[in-house]
Amino acid sequence: MPPMQKQHIQSFSNANVLYFLFAFRICNALLIRTFFQPDEYFQSLEPAWDIAFGRSSGAWITWEWRERLRSSLHPFLFAAVYRVTAFVAQSLNLEATTKAELFLATPKVSQACFAATTDYFIWKLATKAHGKNSQASSAALFLTVFSPWQWFCSTRTLSNSLETTLTTVALWLWPLRNDPKKPGSNARSLRAALGLAATATVLRPTNAIIWIVMALYTAAPGADINPTRALWTLAVECREAVISGLSVIAISLASDRLHYGDWTFPPLRFIHFNVVQSLAVFYGRNRPDYYLTEGLPLLLTTTLPFAAWGCWVAFSNATYSADCQKVTRPLAISAFVFVTVMSLIAHKEVRFIYPLLPGLLVLAAGPFAQFFSPLPFPRTVLKKTLLGSFVAVNMTLAFYISQVHQRGVIDVLHHLRRQHELGGASDTTVMFMMPCHSTPWRSHLVHPNIDARALTCEPPLDVPVEARASYMDEADQFYADPIVWMHENMEDKTSLRARTLDAQIDIHQERAQWPEYLVFFEQLEPTMTELLSKTAYEECWRGFNTHWHDDHRRHGDVLVWCLSKDK
């Protein structure tokens, strides 16, 4: 290929691929209609809302923030987004409905930019491993764009998503293929990589596992280096790690001092609470093989066999060139070590291994490109059919999990917000009789005049270990016997008959007054009918939520009952 033509293609790839990815992920973010994990809201947007608009704004601050287990760096990012959004809305004199929609959209668009950055550097990391303009690097871009997990999770405001972005860029910067002619550039690249790695570790302390592996692999003596060189490499890494780490820790300490009002270091408290005290088990315990039998298949879906093939090739001494193995082998080792260590922790979730996805896609790209060569139109009809099936399955999965599964718990908040907006400036009271954190909160309710209450699930912080097995949080107590709980915690239902429409309602007192709206899952409908059938409550909205759920308390549609003005 002539040099001018080659340069043009590379320029086209870098610029236009990035533009495409930003546009693609922004559409991705704005099209998501479903619920995934409470942390998407309660560990990012809720504290961000609180930082941006104050304690009177109605944000729900969970126990982790009261116990200072979370770094404030992540919510400060979205607090800045909220403040800019508020300034723009005020400057343009937007009406309440438009302003609310803007508050919903801007965090999504901001996270979409991080998601596009992840995609872009997956592609760049693949070019580092497999070569520029190679089919394998194109395959990596193809795999991340058509990944159901990326579509479902990358644009969500989870700390895991930002952690994955930081990890991807840091892996690309990591000087695995050192240029002896440019030692200064290697040091700068390493320092930048370690800075991003340190930030990712502050957000999620388990991220340190990846960088311990990468550092040891880079320093380990191989065929082409001696032990003295290895020790020198390790010394340089330690020096840069200290410089980068201390810089990030200083920023983190300052941020947390500003947020919490006292000096604290959340990563250490996070490890103490979740590992030493094993409080993470309160939110679920999984089998030791969970990541192998469920986690990785969910993370990779149809890419799993190619990722397994890529790991085997990376560990073997065949197929890949020496330069390629310098990139792919540490990715495979870090994935193996990370999964092994995380499997030792009782509480497991797929998103905890999300930072491995970029490396696994780069590992899968080589076998994928080889199997479907030439991309995107393989030579045989069978492989064309298989590739078409690959795309169809992934797109179907992406559509279902982003548009169908658990959408009712998002739709209900849009309904409540719009009803409040139609009602003018009057207060709206809502009681969510659902398992705790079943829906987003202030980030979707938006208006401070929507006064809402939900069941809580505080962990047994002050309960002795031997008594934790019998501990029941508020949601557990409610579902043990909903009617008894409502008799004990709600005012007598006969008081509804004497209440005037303009009466002030207090849903936060010890025996809460019945609110204007009750929200619950269909599973609870017979119980609510038995208790409230002869009151002024009637169904005023019902929305599909999901076809299935592993929690029986969340089965069926989402229902809203409201106080009728005619009764």
C-alpha positions, 0 to 999 in steps of 0.5 A: 500500500502506498504510504499516502494511502496508508496514512489516509486510512489510519487517519480516517480510522482514528478520527471517524471511529471515535466520532462514530463511537461517541454518536453510537454510545449517546444513542445507546444511553438515551435508548436504555429503558430498564433497571439493572443495579441500584448502585447505578443510582444510589452510589453515584447519582443520589450522592451527586444530587445531594452534593449539587443541590443540598440535603433538602433536595430529597436525595437518598443517601445510603448507609455506605455514604454515612459510613464513608465507604465510597470515594466521593470522586465519582459522585463529584463528577456527576454533581458537576454535570447536575450543576451545569445542567441547572445553570443551562436550564435556568439561563434558558428559562426552561419549564419544569417538564423540559428541565426534568428531562434534561436532568435525566439525559445529561448524566446518561450522555456524560456516561456515554462519553466514557463508554465510547472511550472504553470502546475506542481504547479496546480497539487501540489496545487491539492494534497494539497487540495485533498490529494497525489495520489488522483484521484482529483489531477490526474484530475487537471493534466489531466485538465491543460494538456488538457486545450485549453487555457493553450495550446494557452496562457501559452507559450506566452510571456505575462505578464499575463502568468508569473503572472499566474505562480507566482500566482500558486506557491504562492497559493501552498506555502500559509499556508492555512493548518497551521502545529502548530508543525512547526510554523517556516516553516509556516512563511517561506512558507508565506514569500516566497508566499508573495514575489511571490505575490508581484512580480506578483502584480508589473507585474499586479497590479490587482493581489493584489485582490487575495492576499487581499482575501487570507490574510483576509480569513486566518486571519478570525476567524472560528470555530476552532480559536478565534478573538485573534488568528485571529488578531495575524495571520493578524499581522504576515501576515502584517509583512511578507507582509511588509518584502516581499513587500519592498524587491520586491519593492526595486528590482523593483525600482532598475530595473526601475531606470536602465531601465528608467534612473529615479526613478519611480514606474510603478504600480502606474502610470499604475493605474493612467492612466488606472483607474483614467484617464480611458485610457484603454477604448480607447482600448475597452469597454465591457459589465458588464457581459463579464467575466461571459458570455464570459471570463470564458467560453473561459478560461475554455471551457469544464471544466466550468461546473465542475469548477462551481460545484467545487465552489458550493461544496467549499462554501457548508459544505458538501462533502469535508473534513475540510482540503480540504475546507481550500484550496478550499474555499479561491480559490472559494472566490478569484475567485468570488471577482476577477471577481466581481472587474474586472467586474467594469472596462470598458476594459475587456479581457480574459487574465486579469482573467488568474491568476484564472485558476489554482484555478479554475482547482483545484476546478474543479478537485474534481467533474471531478474525481468524475463524471468520476471515475475511471480515465482515464477509467470510468465505463460506456460506456456513461461516457467513450464517454463523456470523449472521447468527452471532450478530442476531443473537447479540442484538436480540439479547441487547434489545431485550435486556435494555428495552424489556426486562425490568422496565416497569420500575423505571416507567413508574417514576416517569408516570409519577413525575408527570402526574406531579407536573400535571398537578401543578406546584402541590406536594405529591406523596408516594409510598413504595412498598417494594424490596428496598432500592427497587427503583431509582430515586431523586435522579428520576423523581427530580422534583423536591415536592415529590415526597417519597418513602420506601422500605429500607434494608440497612445491614447489621452494622452493630449486630454480633456475627453470631446474631446476623443469621436471624437479622431482618431489615425493614423490607424483610419484616414487611414481606414476612407479613405485609398486613401486620407490618401495615397495621403496625407502621401505617395509620388506621385506614379508617382515617382516610375517610375523614381526610380532606383533599388538601390535608398535609400528609406526613409519610415519615412519622412512626405511624405513617399517614397513607400517601396519595400514591402506593407503588408495589409489585403485582405479587403483592396485589392480593394482599393490598386488595384484602387490606384496602379494598373498601378504602378510597384507593384504586388502581390508576396505573399498571406497567409491565416490568419483566417476564421473570425474576429470581426474587419472588417479591418482584414478580409481575407488573408494577402497580400504582394505586392512588387515592380517588377524589370521588370516594 
